[in-house]
Amino acid sequence: MTTTTTTEFAPGLTIRGFTPPLKLSDYKLIAFDMDSTLISIECVDEIADAVGKKAEVAAITEAAMRGEIGDYKESLRQRVKLLRGVTVADMEQVYTERLRINPGAAELITACKAAGLKVLLVSGGFTFFSERVRQTLGIDFTRANMLEVESGPNCGQLTGRMVNQAWGDICDGTEKRRTLLEVASLLGIEASQCIAMGDGANDLPMMDVAGLSVAYHAKPAVRAQAMVAINEGGLDRLLEILR
């Protein structure tokens, strides 16, 4: 059985299976998870707070991110069902008062764009937030789940369901992997020319196919499998390895 050694490259920054530095311009696409990677919160948990169900929803989210729930889609449906009655105004409040872009995100994306990379945000979270993050950070492509909003007497409230989109129903780990490969194909590049960054178990499928996988303040199972693990500091610490 072959083992791959994990090495502490710098304080709070570990590498596995390669010798840095790598050349940033050798990559053509960088894919980010959103919740707890590009941004500081898990949006579904904070939305649930509006209807007094944050603890219940957060417990499911934590188990899903650790990889303890086999069916991610069903776990997300359970959480979204608990959001019924949350208003669009509540979500707006989450965005303005709680959501923060994580340190180093803008710097890393700027460096990637300068080196010729395209940027993909692929999230098990929601379009209400991902489209705003896209605009803030100048991201090229996004894929996320869409929450259904009442249009009748309860106009402006969440129904507790998600809306099917042209690509499918729910962006889970399988869909994240498929999206990365789909965008790579559109760009005419190989998966080996992609970087994938995430923190939870549902990020592992896309990290597994990327040429460089990066765990950011991630769950133990994700840190153990990633080629790079950023355990301290901001997202731009990746630039210590990519020159």
C-alpha positions as CSV (number, residue, x, y, z in Angstrom):
1,M,0.0,0.0,0.0
2,T,1.4,3.4,-1.1
3,T,1.2,6.3,1.4
4,T,1.6,10.0,0.6
5,T,3.4,12.1,3.1
6,T,1.8,15.3,4.4
7,T,4.3,18.1,5.1
8,E,3.9,21.4,6.9
9,F,5.1,23.8,4.2
10,A,4.6,26.8,6.5
11,P,2.7,27.4,9.8
12,G,-0.9,26.5,9.2
13,L,-0.2,25.4,5.6
14,T,0.3,21.8,4.7
15,I,1.0,20.1,1.4
16,R,0.7,16.5,0.2
17,G,2.1,14.6,-2.7
18,F,4.1,17.4,-4.5
19,T,7.0,19.8,-4.2
20,P,6.2,23.6,-4.4
21,P,6.3,26.1,-5.8
22,L,3.8,25.4,-8.7
23,K,3.2,27.8,-11.5
24,L,-0.1,29.6,-11.3
25,S,-0.3,30.2,-15.0
26,D,-0.2,26.4,-15.7
27,Y,-3.8,26.3,-14.4
28,K,-6.7,27.7,-16.4
29,L,-9.7,27.4,-14.0
30,I,-10.2,27.8,-10.3
31,A,-13.4,26.5,-8.7
32,F,-14.6,27.6,-5.3
33,D,-17.2,26.3,-2.9
34,M,-19.1,29.3,-1.4
35,D,-20.3,28.7,2.2
36,S,-17.4,28.7,4.7
37,T,-14.9,28.9,1.8
38,L,-15.5,32.1,-0.1
39,I,-17.8,33.5,2.5
40,S,-17.7,33.3,6.3
41,I,-21.1,31.7,7.0
42,E,-23.3,28.7,6.1
43,C,-26.2,30.6,4.6
44,V,-28.8,27.9,5.2
45,D,-28.1,28.0,9.0
46,E,-28.3,31.8,9.2
47,I,-31.6,31.9,7.2
48,A,-33.0,29.3,9.6
49,D,-32.3,31.7,12.4
50,A,-35.2,33.9,11.1
51,V,-37.7,31.2,12.0
52,G,-36.0,30.0,15.2
53,K,-34.6,26.8,13.7
54,K,-30.9,27.6,13.4
55,A,-29.7,25.0,15.9
56,E,-31.7,22.2,14.2
57,V,-30.6,23.2,10.7
58,A,-27.0,23.8,11.7
59,A,-26.7,20.3,13.2
60,I,-27.7,18.7,9.9
61,T,-25.3,21.0,8.0
62,E,-22.4,20.1,10.2
63,A,-23.1,16.3,9.9
64,A,-23.4,16.7,6.1
65,M,-20.1,18.7,5.8
66,R,-18.3,16.0,7.9
67,G,-19.5,13.4,5.5
68,E,-21.7,11.7,8.1
69,I,-24.9,11.9,5.9
70,G,-24.9,9.7,2.8
71,D,-27.6,11.4,0.9
72,Y,-26.7,15.1,0.7
73,K,-29.7,16.0,-1.5
74,E,-32.1,14.7,1.1
75,S,-30.3,16.4,3.9
76,L,-30.6,19.7,2.0
77,R,-34.3,19.1,1.3
78,Q,-34.8,18.6,5.0
79,R,-33.1,21.8,5.9
80,V,-34.8,23.9,3.2
81,K,-38.2,22.5,4.3
82,L,-37.5,24.0,7.7
83,L,-37.1,27.4,6.0
84,R,-40.7,27.7,5.1
85,G,-42.0,31.1,6.1
86,V,-38.7,32.9,5.9
87,T,-39.1,36.1,3.9
88,V,-36.9,37.6,1.2
89,A,-36.4,40.5,3.6
90,D,-35.0,38.0,6.2
91,M,-32.5,36.8,3.6
92,E,-31.6,40.3,2.7
93,Q,-30.8,40.9,6.3
94,V,-28.6,37.8,6.4
95,Y,-26.7,39.2,3.4
96,T,-26.2,42.7,4.8
97,E,-25.6,41.9,8.4
98,R,-24.0,38.4,8.5
99,L,-22.4,37.5,5.2
100,R,-18.7,38.5,4.9
101,I,-16.3,37.6,2.1
102,N,-13.5,35.6,3.7
103,P,-10.0,37.1,4.0
104,G,-7.8,36.8,0.9
105,A,-10.6,35.9,-1.5
106,A,-10.4,39.1,-3.5
107,E,-6.6,39.0,-3.6
108,L,-6.5,35.3,-4.7
109,I,-9.1,35.9,-7.4
110,T,-7.3,39.0,-8.7
111,A,-4.0,37.1,-8.9
112,C,-5.8,34.2,-10.7
113,K,-7.4,36.5,-13.3
114,A,-4.0,38.2,-13.8
115,A,-2.5,34.8,-14.6
116,G,-5.3,34.0,-17.1
117,L,-7.5,31.8,-15.0
118,K,-11.3,31.8,-15.2
119,V,-13.2,31.6,-11.9
120,L,-16.1,29.3,-11.0
121,L,-18.3,29.4,-7.9
122,V,-20.1,26.1,-7.5
123,S,-22.2,25.8,-4.3
124,G,-24.7,23.7,-2.4
125,G,-26.0,27.1,-1.2
126,F,-28.4,29.4,-2.9
127,T,-28.5,31.7,-5.9
128,F,-29.8,34.6,-3.7
129,F,-26.3,34.8,-2.3
130,S,-24.1,33.3,-5.0
131,E,-25.1,35.9,-7.6
132,R,-24.2,38.7,-5.2
133,V,-20.9,37.1,-4.4
134,R,-20.3,36.7,-8.1
135,Q,-20.8,40.4,-8.7
136,T,-18.7,41.4,-5.7
137,L,-15.7,39.3,-6.6
138,G,-15.9,39.3,-10.4
139,I,-16.5,35.6,-10.8
140,D,-17.0,34.2,-14.3
141,F,-19.3,31.2,-13.7
142,T,-21.7,30.2,-10.9
143,R,-23.9,27.2,-10.1
144,A,-26.1,27.0,-7.0
145,N,-29.5,26.0,-5.8
146,M,-32.6,28.2,-6.2
147,L,-35.1,28.7,-3.3
148,E,-38.8,28.8,-4.3
149,V,-40.6,31.9,-3.2
150,E,-44.4,32.1,-2.7
151,S,-46.3,34.2,-5.3
152,G,-49.8,34.1,-3.8
153,P,-51.2,35.3,-0.5
154,N,-47.8,34.6,1.2
155,C,-45.9,36.5,-1.5
156,G,-42.2,37.0,-0.6
157,Q,-42.0,34.0,1.7
158,L,-40.1,30.8,1.1
159,T,-42.1,27.7,0.3
160,G,-39.6,25.3,1.9
161,R,-38.8,23.9,-1.6
162,M,-36.1,24.4,-4.3
163,V,-36.7,25.1,-7.9
164,N,-35.4,22.7,-10.6
165,Q,-33.1,24.4,-13.0
166,A,-31.9,23.6,-16.6
167,W,-29.0,21.6,-15.3
168,G,-30.9,19.6,-12.6
169,D,-32.5,19.7,-9.2
170,I,-29.8,20.1,-6.5
171,C,-26.1,21.1,-6.6
172,D,-24.6,18.3,-4.5
173,G,-21.1,16.8,-4.6
174,T,-21.8,14.9,-7.9
175,E,-23.1,18.1,-9.5
176,K,-20.1,20.1,-8.3
177,R,-17.8,17.6,-10.0
178,R,-19.9,17.6,-13.2
179,T,-20.0,21.4,-13.3
180,L,-16.2,21.7,-13.0
181,L,-15.7,19.2,-15.8
182,E,-18.4,20.9,-17.9
183,V,-16.8,24.3,-17.6
184,A,-13.4,22.8,-18.2
185,S,-14.8,21.3,-21.4
186,L,-16.3,24.6,-22.5
187,L,-12.9,26.3,-22.0
188,G,-11.1,23.5,-23.9
189,I,-8.9,22.5,-21.0
190,E,-8.2,19.3,-19.0
191,A,-9.3,18.7,-15.4
192,S,-5.6,18.6,-14.6
193,Q,-5.5,22.4,-15.4
194,C,-8.1,23.1,-12.7
195,I,-7.9,24.1,-9.0
196,A,-10.7,23.2,-6.7
197,M,-11.1,24.7,-3.2
198,G,-13.6,23.7,-0.5
199,D,-14.2,22.8,3.1
200,G,-16.8,20.1,3.3
201,A,-17.4,16.5,2.2
202,N,-19.6,17.6,-0.7
203,D,-16.5,19.3,-2.2
204,L,-14.5,16.2,-2.4
205,P,-15.8,14.9,-5.7
206,M,-14.7,18.1,-7.6
207,M,-11.5,18.2,-5.6
208,D,-10.7,14.6,-6.6
209,V,-10.8,15.3,-10.3
210,A,-8.9,18.7,-10.2
211,G,-5.2,19.0,-10.9
212,L,-4.8,20.8,-7.5
213,S,-7.1,20.3,-4.6
214,V,-7.2,22.8,-1.7
215,A,-8.9,22.5,1.7
216,Y,-9.7,25.8,3.4
217,H,-10.3,25.7,7.2
218,A,-11.9,22.3,6.3
219,K,-13.3,19.3,8.0
220,P,-10.8,16.6,8.9
221,A,-11.7,14.2,6.1
222,V,-11.3,17.0,3.6
223,R,-7.9,18.1,5.0
224,A,-6.7,14.6,4.9
225,Q,-7.4,14.2,1.2
226,A,-6.5,17.6,-0.2
227,M,-3.1,18.3,-1.8
228,V,-3.0,21.7,0.0
229,A,-4.6,22.5,3.4
230,I,-4.9,26.1,4.5
231,N,-5.6,25.8,8.2
232,E,-4.6,29.3,9.3
233,G,-5.0,32.7,7.5
234,G,-6.8,33.7,4.4
235,L,-7.5,32.1,1.0
236,D,-4.6,34.0,-0.6
237,R,-2.2,31.8,1.3
238,L,-2.5,29.6,-1.7
239,L,-0.2,32.1,-3.4
240,E,2.6,31.0,-1.2
241,I,2.6,27.7,-3.2
242,L,1.5,29.1,-6.6
243,R,3.9,31.5,-8.2
